């Protein structure tokens, strides 16, 4: 199928000569003698590219270009003119024109420009396709009321440049939310740079974030660009922001306020344009009260707060998540396509999921690989996930008549859950809940929980 070129010019000789030349070059051509006629042809024929004259009676080329870009933003338009000026060329380019060619026309230049414009259009289409696939891959799965509300928040906030603070428990998908926001923003074609604030030592934070010059640090022989410099014009994602030391928070705050910095060992001030997304699984307001987090940094980041709901608050999404994970593992070649029975799904819906979606995904991967049958049944689910049959139950503490009974029920359920999370290892569980091993043994015995 040959590309279709629409030629728009009020001179009949130009239309005839260009149409003949481009036909010889293998293009299909359409012609229009004014802007109104061109817009009708574009609507009906959807050409691949437009050659548009500037000086025409009635609707001139600039007005026609504006209308084309309003209704067909991805259609490439090459401007041609016999009275071109730099001002006109700049204006046409700002309005979305691909290139500007002056008359008398050079056939060689026209053909080269058309080929370049069509290649550019193909690249744009590929980028849009890849962006769509990326959005699908990182889409937030679920139709529960909390997830619908989350998606609405993202759709409103993502196209802006506002900074966003994403909060939620471990495993809820805060990074997924950040990636979705970036992909739906105007910065999607620019980099998204992840920074795990919990893993960067204080003595290396400046080098990691701001970069360093040659031999500025012991053992370094080359210049290094920092995370903020790499993220210029794009987005930087500060994950686990609540785990930074106060010293590191102060350094982060300064660059966030000014978006200016110097590499370690350098003297040149670098300026960046970066959108900031931050995430934390901690209660930052409580951390501020305890003196563990800077209040000014919190308010700098928390322009738009987005809270990601835990899985236990969106249990109706679990069947859809399971189906999505099973299809994904089959597609990636980890296992064959498998399904899960309704009874097994209902059993998993009864589990409280302390590790949230991440825990669910890990379990489904385990079941998809280890279950020999094509159908995962209830008895294939490990006992630690069997809800009120063997382990942790969702206890309604408000059914208890006294505070003493409620505290006992909670303590029992809490210990049972933590044992499950630590594979019934007493020492690990004691360390995880910060009590003595001997004390945990007494509790297990008192509650009759003796783990398998």
Secondary structure as a PSIPRED ss2 file (coil, helix, strand):
# PSIPRED VFORMAT (PSIPRED V4.0)

   1 X C   1.000  0.000  0.000
   2 X C   1.000  0.000  0.000
   3 X C   1.000  0.000  0.000
   4 X E   0.000  0.000  1.000
   5 X E   0.000  0.000  1.000
   6 X E   0.000  0.000  1.000
   7 X E   0.000  0.000  1.000
   8 X E   0.000  0.000  1.000
   9 X C   1.000  0.000  0.000
  10 X C   1.000  0.000  0.000
  11 X C   1.000  0.000  0.000
  12 X H   0.000  1.000  0.000
  13 X H   0.000  1.000  0.000
  14 X H   0.000  1.000  0.000
  15 X H   0.000  1.000  0.000
  16 X H   0.000  1.000  0.000
  17 X H   0.000  1.000  0.000
  18 X H   0.000  1.000  0.000
  19 X H   0.000  1.000  0.000
  20 X H   0.000  1.000  0.000
  21 X H   0.000  1.000  0.000
  22 X H   0.000  1.000  0.000
  23 X H   0.000  1.000  0.000
  24 X H   0.000  1.000  0.000
  25 X C   1.000  0.000  0.000
  26 X C   1.000  0.000  0.000
  27 X C   1.000  0.000  0.000
  28 X E   0.000  0.000  1.000
  29 X E   0.000  0.000  1.000
  30 X E   0.000  0.000  1.000
  31 X E   0.000  0.000  1.000
  32 X E   0.000  0.000  1.000
  33 X C   1.000  0.000  0.000
  34 X C   1.000  0.000  0.000
  35 X H   0.000  1.000  0.000
  36 X H   0.000  1.000  0.000
  37 X H   0.000  1.000  0.000
  38 X H   0.000  1.000  0.000
  39 X H   0.000  1.000  0.000
  40 X H   0.000  1.000  0.000
  41 X H   0.000  1.000  0.000
  42 X H   0.000  1.000  0.000
  43 X H   0.000  1.000  0.000
  44 X H   0.000  1.000  0.000
  45 X H   0.000  1.000  0.000
  46 X C   1.000  0.000  0.000
  47 X C   1.000  0.000  0.000
  48 X C   1.000  0.000  0.000
  49 X E   0.000  0.000  1.000
  50 X E   0.000  0.000  1.000
  51 X E   0.000  0.000  1.000
  52 X E   0.000  0.000  1.000
  53 X E   0.000  0.000  1.000
  54 X C   1.000  0.000  0.000
  55 X C   1.000  0.000  0.000
  56 X C   1.000  0.000  0.000
  57 X C   1.000  0.000  0.000
  58 X C   1.000  0.000  0.000
  59 X C   1.000  0.000  0.000
  60 X C   1.000  0.000  0.000
  61 X H   0.000  1.000  0.000
  62 X H   0.000  1.000  0.000
  63 X H   0.000  1.000  0.000
  64 X H   0.000  1.000  0.000
  65 X H   0.000  1.000  0.000
  66 X H   0.000  1.000  0.000
  67 X H   0.000  1.000  0.000
  68 X H   0.000  1.000  0.000
  69 X H   0.000  1.000  0.000
  70 X H   0.000  1.000  0.000
  71 X H   0.000  1.000  0.000
  72 X C   1.000  0.000  0.000
  73 X C   1.000  0.000  0.000
  74 X C   1.000  0.000  0.000
  75 X C   1.000  0.000  0.000
  76 X E   0.000  0.000  1.000
  77 X E   0.000  0.000  1.000
  78 X E   0.000  0.000  1.000
  79 X E   0.000  0.000  1.000
  80 X E   0.000  0.000  1.000
  81 X E   0.000  0.000  1.000
  82 X C   1.000  0.000  0.000
  83 X C   1.000  0.000  0.000
  84 X C   1.000  0.000  0.000
  85 X C   1.000  0.000  0.000
  86 X H   0.000  1.000  0.000
  87 X H   0.000  1.000  0.000
  88 X H   0.000  1.000  0.000
  89 X H   0.000  1.000  0.000
  90 X H   0.000  1.000  0.000
  91 X H   0.000  1.000  0.000
  92 X H   0.000  1.000  0.000
  93 X H   0.000  1.000  0.000
  94 X H   0.000  1.000  0.000
  95 X C   1.000  0.000  0.000
  96 X C   1.000  0.000  0.000
  97 X C   1.000  0.000  0.000
  98 X C   1.000  0.000  0.000
  99 X E   0.000  0.000  1.000
 100 X E   0.000  0.000  1.000
 101 X E   0.000  0.000  1.000
 102 X E   0.000  0.000  1.000
 103 X C   1.000  0.000  0.000
 104 X C   1.000  0.000  0.000
 105 X C   1.000  0.000  0.000
 106 X C   1.000  0.000  0.000
 107 X H   0.000  1.000  0.000
 108 X H   0.000  1.000  0.000
 109 X H   0.000  1.000  0.000
 110 X H   0.000  1.000  0.000
 111 X H   0.000  1.000  0.000
 112 X H   0.000  1.000  0.000
 113 X H   0.000  1.000  0.000
 114 X H   0.000  1.000  0.000
 115 X H   0.000  1.000  0.000
 116 X H   0.000  1.000  0.000
 117 X H   0.000  1.000  0.000
 118 X H   0.000  1.000  0.000
 119 X H   0.000  1.000  0.000
 120 X H   0.000  1.000  0.000
 121 X H   0.000  1.000  0.000
 122 X H   0.000  1.000  0.000
 123 X H   0.000  1.000  0.000
 124 X H   0.000  1.000  0.000
 125 X H   0.000  1.000  0.000
 126 X H   0.000  1.000  0.000
 127 X H   0.000  1.000  0.000
 128 X H   0.000  1.000  0.000
 129 X H   0.000  1.000  0.000
 130 X H   0.000  1.000  0.000
 131 X H   0.000  1.000  0.000
 132 X H   0.000  1.000  0.000
 133 X H   0.000  1.000  0.000
 134 X H   0.000  1.000  0.000
 135 X H   0.000  1.000  0.000
 136 X H   0.000  1.000  0.000
 137 X H   0.000  1.000  0.000
 138 X C   1.000  0.000  0.000
 139 X C   1.000  0.000  0.000
 140 X C   1.000  0.000  0.000
 141 X C   1.000  0.000  0.000
 142 X C   1.000  0.000  0.000
 143 X C   1.000  0.000  0.000
 144 X C   1.000  0.000  0.000
 145 X H   0.000  1.000  0.000
 146 X H   0.000  1.000  0.000
 147 X H   0.000  1.000  0.000
 148 X H   0.000  1.000  0.000
 149 X H   0.000  1.000  0.000
 150 X H   0.000  1.000  0.000
 151 X H   0.000  1.000  0.000
 152 X H   0.000  1.000  0.000
 153 X H   0.000  1.000  0.000
 154 X H   0.000  1.000  0.000
 155 X H   0.000  1.000  0.000
 156 X H   0.000  1.000  0.000
 157 X H   0.000  1.000  0.000
 158 X H   0.000  1.000  0.000
 159 X C   1.000  0.000  0.000
 160 X C   1.000  0.000  0.000
 161 X C   1.000  0.000  0.000
 162 X C   1.000  0.000  0.000
 163 X C   1.000  0.000  0.000
 164 X E   0.000  0.000  1.000
 165 X E   0.000  0.000  1.000
 166 X E   0.000  0.000  1.000
 167 X E   0.000  0.000  1.000
 168 X C   1.000  0.000  0.000
 169 X C   1.000  0.000  0.000
 170 X C   1.000  0.000  0.000
 171 X C   1.000  0.000  0.000
 172 X C   1.000  0.000  0.000
 173 X C   1.000  0.000  0.000
 174 X H   0.000  1.000  0.000
 175 X H   0.000  1.000  0.000
 176 X H   0.000  1.000  0.000
 177 X H   0.000  1.000  0.000
 178 X H   0.000  1.000  0.000
 179 X H   0.000  1.000  0.000
 180 X H   0.000  1.000  0.000
 181 X H   0.000  1.000  0.000
 182 X H   0.000  1.000  0.000
 183 X H   0.000  1.000  0.000
 184 X C   1.000  0.000  0.000
 185 X C   1.000  0.000  0.000
 186 X C   1.000  0.000  0.000
 187 X C   1.000  0.000  0.000
 188 X C   1.000  0.000  0.000
 189 X C   1.000  0.000  0.000
 190 X C   1.000  0.000  0.000
 191 X C   1.000  0.000  0.000
 192 X E   0.000  0.000  1.000
 193 X E   0.000  0.000  1.000
 194 X E   0.000  0.000  1.000
 195 X E   0.000  0.000  1.000
 196 X E   0.000  0.000  1.000
 197 X C   1.000  0.000  0.000
 198 X C   1.000  0.000  0.000
 199 X C   1.000  0.000  0.000
 200 X C   1.000  0.000  0.000
 201 X C   1.000  0.000  0.000
 202 X H   0.000  1.000  0.000
 203 X H   0.000  1.000  0.000
 204 X H   0.000  1.000  0.000
 205 X H   0.000  1.000  0.000
 206 X H   0.000  1.000  0.000
 207 X H   0.000  1.000  0.000
 208 X H   0.000  1.000  0.000
 209 X H   0.000  1.000  0.000
 210 X H   0.000  1.000  0.000
 211 X E   0.000  0.000  1.000
 212 X E   0.000  0.000  1.000
 213 X C   1.000  0.000  0.000
 214 X C   1.000  0.000  0.000
 215 X C   1.000  0.000  0.000
 216 X C   1.000  0.000  0.000
 217 X C   1.000  0.000  0.000
 218 X C   1.000  0.000  0.000
 219 X C   1.000  0.000  0.000
 220 X C   1.000  0.000  0.000
 221 X C   1.000  0.000  0.000
 222 X C   1.000  0.000  0.000
 223 X C   1.000  0.000  0.000
 224 X E   0.000  0.000  1.000
 225 X E   0.000  0.000  1.000
 226 X C   1.000  0.000  0.000
 227 X H   0.000  1.000  0.000
 228 X H   0.000  1.000  0.000
 229 X H   0.000  1.000  0.000
 230 X H   0.000  1.000  0.000
 231 X C   1.000  0.000  0.000
 232 X C   1.000  0.000  0.000
 233 X C   1.000  0.000  0.000
 234 X C   1.000  0.000  0.000
 235 X E   0.000  0.000  1.000
 236 X E   0.000  0.000  1.000
 237 X E   0.000  0.000  1.000
 238 X E   0.000  0.000  1.000
 239 X E   0.000  0.000  1.000
 240 X C   1.000  0.000  0.000
 241 X H   0.000  1.000  0.000
 242 X H   0.000  1.000  0.000
 243 X H   0.000  1.000  0.000
 244 X C   1.000  0.000  0.000
 245 X C   1.000  0.000  0.000
 246 X H   0.000  1.000  0.000
 247 X H   0.000  1.000  0.000
 248 X H   0.000  1.000  0.000
 249 X H   0.000  1.000  0.000
 250 X H   0.000  1.000  0.000
 251 X H   0.000  1.000  0.000
 252 X H   0.000  1.000  0.000
 253 X H   0.000  1.000  0.000
 254 X H   0.000  1.000  0.000
 255 X H   0.000  1.000  0.000
 256 X H   0.000  1.000  0.000
 257 X H   0.000  1.000  0.000
 258 X H   0.000  1.000  0.000
 259 X C   1.000  0.000  0.000
 260 X E   0.000  0.000  1.000
 261 X E   0.000  0.000  1.000
 262 X E   0.000  0.000  1.000
 263 X C   1.000  0.000  0.000
 264 X E   0.000  0.000  1.000
 265 X C   1.000  0.000  0.000
 266 X C   1.000  0.000  0.000
 267 X C   1.000  0.000  0.000
 268 X C   1.000  0.000  0.000
 269 X E   0.000  0.000  1.000
 270 X E   0.000  0.000  1.000
 271 X E   0.000  0.000  1.000
 272 X C   1.000  0.000  0.000
 273 X C   1.000  0.000  0.000
 274 X C   1.000  0.000  0.000
 275 X E   0.000  0.000  1.000
 276 X E   0.000  0.000  1.000
 277 X E   0.000  0.000  1.000
 278 X E   0.000  0.000  1.000
 279 X E   0.000  0.000  1.000
 280 X E   0.000  0.000  1.000
 281 X C   1.000  0.000  0.000
 282 X C   1.000  0.000  0.000
 283 X C   1.000  0.000  0.000
 284 X H   0.000  1.000  0.000
 285 X H   0.000  1.000  0.000
 286 X H   0.000  1.000  0.000
 287 X H   0.000  1.000  0.000
 288 X H   0.000  1.000  0.000
 289 X H   0.000  1.000  0.000
 290 X C   1.000  0.000  0.000
 291 X C   1.000  0.000  0.000
 292 X C   1.000  0.000  0.000
 293 X C   1.000  0.000  0.000
 294 X C   1.000  0.000  0.000
 295 X H   0.000  1.000  0.000
 296 X H   0.000  1.000  0.000
 297 X H   0.000  1.000  0.000
 298 X H   0.000  1.000  0.000
 299 X H   0.000  1.000  0.000
 300 X H   0.000  1.000  0.000
 301 X H   0.000  1.000  0.000
 302 X C   1.000  0.000  0.000
 303 X C   1.000  0.000  0.000
 304 X E   0.000  0.000  1.000
 305 X E   0.000  0.000  1.000
 306 X E   0.000  0.000  1.000
 307 X E   0.000  0.000  1.000
 308 X C   1.000  0.000  0.000
 309 X C   1.000  0.000  0.000
 310 X C   1.000  0.000  0.000
 311 X H   0.000  1.000  0.000
 312 X H   0.000  1.000  0.000
 313 X H   0.000  1.000  0.000
 314 X C   1.000  0.000  0.000
 315 X H   0.000  1.000  0.000
 316 X H   0.000  1.000  0.000
 317 X H   0.000  1.000  0.000
 318 X H   0.000  1.000  0.000
 319 X H   0.000  1.000  0.000
 320 X H   0.000  1.000  0.000
 321 X H   0.000  1.000  0.000
 322 X H   0.000  1.000  0.000
 323 X H   0.000  1.000  0.000
 324 X H   0.000  1.000  0.000
 325 X H   0.000  1.000  0.000
 326 X H   0.000  1.000  0.000
 327 X H   0.000  1.000  0.000
 328 X H   0.000  1.000  0.000
 329 X H   0.000  1.000  0.000
 330 X H   0.000  1.000  0.000
 331 X H   0.000  1.000  0.000
 332 X C   1.000  0.000  0.000
 333 X C   1.000  0.000  0.000
 334 X C   1.000  0.000  0.000
 335 X C   1.000  0.000  0.000
 336 X C   1.000  0.000  0.000
 337 X C   1.000  0.000  0.000
 338 X C   1.000  0.000  0.000
 339 X E   0.000  0.000  1.000
 340 X E   0.000  0.000  1.000
 341 X C   1.000  0.000  0.000
 342 X H   0.000  1.000  0.000
 343 X H   0.000  1.000  0.000
 344 X H   0.000  1.000  0.000
 345 X H   0.000  1.000  0.000
 346 X H   0.000  1.000  0.000
 347 X H   0.000  1.000  0.000
 348 X H   0.000  1.000  0.000
 349 X H   0.000  1.000  0.000
 350 X C   1.000  0.000  0.000
 351 X C   1.000  0.000  0.000
 352 X C   1.000  0.000  0.000
 353 X C   1.000  0.000  0.000
 354 X C   1.000  0.000  0.000
 355 X C   1.000  0.000  0.000
 356 X H   0.000  1.000  0.000
 357 X H   0.000  1.000  0.000
 358 X H   0.000  1.000  0.000
 359 X H   0.000  1.000  0.000
 360 X H   0.000  1.000  0.000
 361 X H   0.000  1.000  0.000
 362 X H   0.000  1.000  0.000
 363 X H   0.000  1.000  0.000
 364 X H   0.000  1.000  0.000
 365 X H   0.000  1.000  0.000
 366 X H   0.000  1.000  0.000
 367 X H   0.000  1.000  0.000
 368 X H   0.000  1.000  0.000
 369 X H   0.000  1.000  0.000
 370 X H   0.000  1.000  0.000
 371 X C   1.000  0.000  0.000
 372 X C   1.000  0.000  0.000
 373 X C   1.000  0.000  0.000
 374 X C   1.000  0.000  0.000
 375 X E   0.000  0.000  1.000
 376 X E   0.000  0.000  1.000
 377 X C   1.000  0.000  0.000
 378 X H   0.000  1.000  0.000
 379 X H   0.000  1.000  0.000
 380 X H   0.000  1.000  0.000
 381 X C   1.000  0.000  0.000
 382 X C   1.000  0.000  0.000
 383 X H   0.000  1.000  0.000
 384 X H   0.000  1.000  0.000
 385 X H   0.000  1.000  0.000
 386 X C   1.000  0.000  0.000
 387 X H   0.000  1.000  0.000
 388 X H   0.000  1.000  0.000
 389 X H   0.000  1.000  0.000
 390 X C   1.000  0.000  0.000
 391 X C   1.000  0.000  0.000
 392 X C   1.000  0.000  0.000
 393 X C   1.000  0.000  0.000
 394 X C   1.000  0.000  0.000
 395 X C   1.000  0.000  0.000
 396 X C   1.000  0.000  0.000
 397 X H   0.000  1.000  0.000
 398 X H   0.000  1.000  0.000
 399 X H   0.000  1.000  0.000
 400 X C   1.000  0.000  0.000
 401 X C   1.000  0.000  0.000
 402 X C   1.000  0.000  0.000
 403 X H   0.000  1.000  0.000
 404 X H   0.000  1.000  0.000
 405 X H   0.000  1.000  0.000
 406 X H   0.000  1.000  0.000
 407 X H   0.000  1.000  0.000
 408 X H   0.000  1.000  0.000
 409 X H   0.000  1.000  0.000
 410 X H   0.000  1.000  0.000
 411 X H   0.000  1.000  0.000
 412 X H   0.000  1.000  0.000
 413 X H   0.000  1.000  0.000
 414 X H   0.000  1.000  0.000
 415 X H   0.000  1.000  0.000
 416 X H   0.000  1.000  0.000
 417 X H   0.000  1.000  0.000
 418 X H   0.000  1.000  0.000
 419 X H   0.000  1.000  0.000
 420 X H   0.000  1.000  0.000
 421 X H   0.000  1.000  0.000
 422 X C   1.000  0.000  0.000
 423 X C   1.000  0.000  0.000
 424 X C   1.000  0.000  0.000
 425 X C   1.000  0.000  0.000
 426 X H   0.000  1.000  0.000
 427 X H   0.000  1.000  0.000
 428 X H   0.000  1.000  0.000
 429 X H   0.000  1.000  0.000
 430 X H   0.000  1.000  0.000
 431 X H   0.000  1.000  0.000
 432 X H   0.000  1.000  0.000
 433 X H   0.000  1.000  0.000
 434 X C   1.000  0.000  0.000
 435 X C   1.000  0.000  0.000
 436 X C   1.000  0.000  0.000
 437 X H   0.000  1.000  0.000
 438 X H   0.000  1.000  0.000
 439 X H   0.000  1.000  0.000
 440 X H   0.000  1.000  0.000
 441 X H   0.000  1.000  0.000
 442 X H   0.000  1.000  0.000
 443 X H   0.000  1.000  0.000
 444 X H   0.000  1.000  0.000
 445 X H   0.000  1.000  0.000
 446 X H   0.000  1.000  0.000
 447 X H   0.000  1.000  0.000
 448 X C   1.000  0.000  0.000
 449 X C   1.000  0.000  0.000
 450 X C   1.000  0.000  0.000
 451 X C   1.000  0.000  0.000
 452 X C   1.000  0.000  0.000
